[in-house]
Amino acid sequence: MDPNCDKNKPLLSYHKVNILSQNFDTLKENEKCIQSNNNEELNNNDKVVYDEEEDDVPVQYTSNCRGVFAQCMVAGAVLFLTAGVGMPIGYSGVLLPQLNDTNSTLHIDQDIGSWIASIHSLASPLGSLISGPLLDAIGRRSCLQLSAIPLCIGWLLIGFATNLWMMLLGRFFAGFGVGICGVAAQVLVGETADPGIRGFLVSISIAAYCAGILLVYILGSAFTWEIVAFSCIILPAISLVTLSLISESPVWLIRRGKMKAAKKALMWLRGGDIKQITAEMSVLITRTKQDDMRTLPSSMSFWERLSETKSKIIHPGVIKPLIIINVFLFLQALSGTYIIVYYGVDLIQDIGKGSVDKYMAAVVTATIRFVFCLLSCVLLLKIGSRTIAIVSGTGTALSSLVLAAFVLTRVEESYFDIYIIGVCLFMYVSLNTIGLFTLIGTMISELLPHRARGIGGGFSMFIFNFSLFLTAKIFPLVRNLVGMGGVFVIFGVSASLLTIFMWLTFPDTRNRSLQEIEDYFNGENIIWIKKKKCQNKRLKNSEA
């Protein structure tokens, strides 16, 4: 062991790099410490991650105007694709009512309709599952470009569909493309943005996703489903061009050993700020060196490698955020967030019993979702995702239970039904959107360590999309069994459980670098509300 290396010395953190020299001498010394204290350093759960003063906010570098503009260009290039991804999500909401029309060229029953709505979510998990290896193999940007191809193929099949099999195959291809895109979009934006605007830029891609849903609702209310399908090819095609104009993620480039390309990307993304570039390169290379220590030697047998790989995956720094993300995604699906999207027109018709214009109501709810996505982006700059998640979950639960009570206690139709239903739906969609709908990307891009961001994000989106498939497929059955009042009771109870879970576990990531968030999960606790108590305990142990 190097006598000059203190094993209790914390690893280099992003917000303290500016105290050190502005070259890579510090990095070399830090690498020696890491190699000398390999297992001790990697498994050290007693180091203090956040500032000792509990209310202090870490000092962060802030990019200059050129850097912020470059980061916005990355987000803008991704917006075209995420808007295109939102369109197949909302397409079933306008497709099914047209196919149910007696004059439709394709006739369906309720069971076939549920398959058309849900097969998209059956294909999305498959895309999500391969997106993890693709993110690590070909890069974040290339993965996004690849996802646009099955989207375009899917829309062509739907537009030219002359039978239900072509329709289902087209929906499957579109869902597969959505699955590939989901994680890559959040990871690319999250890895290129500064901590201060990361939440905003990640969430703006979700707003574009909502804009895609709104756009397909508007098109569906004015045109036939064939014309809508052909129109939906435009945005994925544009994204192929815009994505080629931006840089790849510096994190991925460094992990692939492409230091010159990574430095060039950071030069563009940080507006040529040498001090910030040096600091980030130092931190990213240090983290990459730590992960390289987990690389298995080629001399190990298959079973030894399998055992070692399992032990590395089952690591607190990976398992803890995965638990938080996947419980959130499962309960979010049960709270009805995407049921409203998939069955928006039919669902509003059932609640209103003919007193509400179903197409107009669907467009209005999609507009509300888009506006509140934009509001969520602004709030993330000021409040933080933890607070937004708790407020959103509470509001979703209350509005769902109030709407359920109204539906269950309504005896006969009245003039005021349209106003009561309108207010309840407005509260549900707006409060659900502002947090539960928009925080998916933020959680994946922020909570997972960068060594597991590809595989872990792909696995999480696989679970999420499979949950959406199950909920979309069984929704007609559940609605027939318990009625719309019972459905909204399920939404309300699920949202209540989600709120409690997020209050207990979801960390405050506002103004925290990705490295600091990773260090928090490497610590000893998973319950965020006990963070201060655990910090004090670590401080006392270090003093002793």
Sequence and secondary structure as in RCSB ss.txt:
>XXXX:A:sequence
MDPNCDKNKPLLSYHKVNILSQNFDTLKENEKCIQSNNNEELNNNDKVVYDEEEDDVPVQYTSNCRGVFAQCMVA
GAVLFLTAGVGMPIGYSGVLLPQLNDTNSTLHIDQDIGSWIASIHSLASPLGSLISGPLLDAIGRRSCLQLSAIP
LCIGWLLIGFATNLWMMLLGRFFAGFGVGICGVAAQVLVGETADPGIRGFLVSISIAAYCAGILLVYILGSAFTW
EIVAFSCIILPAISLVTLSLISESPVWLIRRGKMKAAKKALMWLRGGDIKQITAEMSVLITRTKQDDMRTLPSSM
SFWERLSETKSKIIHPGVIKPLIIINVFLFLQALSGTYIIVYYGVDLIQDIGKGSVDKYMAAVVTATIRFVFCLL
SCVLLLKIGSRTIAIVSGTGTALSSLVLAAFVLTRVEESYFDIYIIGVCLFMYVSLNTIGLFTLIGTMISELLPH
RARGIGGGFSMFIFNFSLFLTAKIFPLVRNLVGMGGVFVIFGVSASLLTIFMWLTFPDTRNRSLQEIEDYFNGEN
IIWIKKKKCQNKRLKNSEA
>XXXX:A:secstr
  TT  TTS    GGGGGGS SSTHHHHHHHHHHHHTHHHHHT   S  S SSTT         HHHHHHHHHHH
HHHHHHHHHHHHHHHHHHHHHHHHTSTT SS   HHHHHHHHHHHHHHHHHHHHHHHHHHHHH HHHHHHHHHHH
HHHHHHHHHT  SHHHHHHHHHHHHHHHHHHHHHHHHHHHHHS HHHHHHHHHHHHHHHHHHHHHHHHHHHHS H
HHHHHHTTHHHHHHHHHHTTS   HHHHHHTT HHHHHHHHHHHTTT HHHHHHHHHHHHHHHHHHHTT   TTS
 HHHHHHHHHHHHS HHHHHHHHHHHHHHHHHHHTTTTHHHHTHHHHHHHHHTTSS HHHHHHHHHHHHHHHHHH
HHHHHHHT HHHHHHHHHHHHHHHHHHHHHHHHH  S  TTHHHHHHHHHHHHHHHHIIIIITHHHHHHHHHS G
GGHHHHHHHHHHHHHHHHHHHHHHHHHHHHHHHHHHHHHHHHHHHHHHHHHHHHH    TT  HHHHHHHHTSS 
  GGGHHHHHHHHHHHHH 
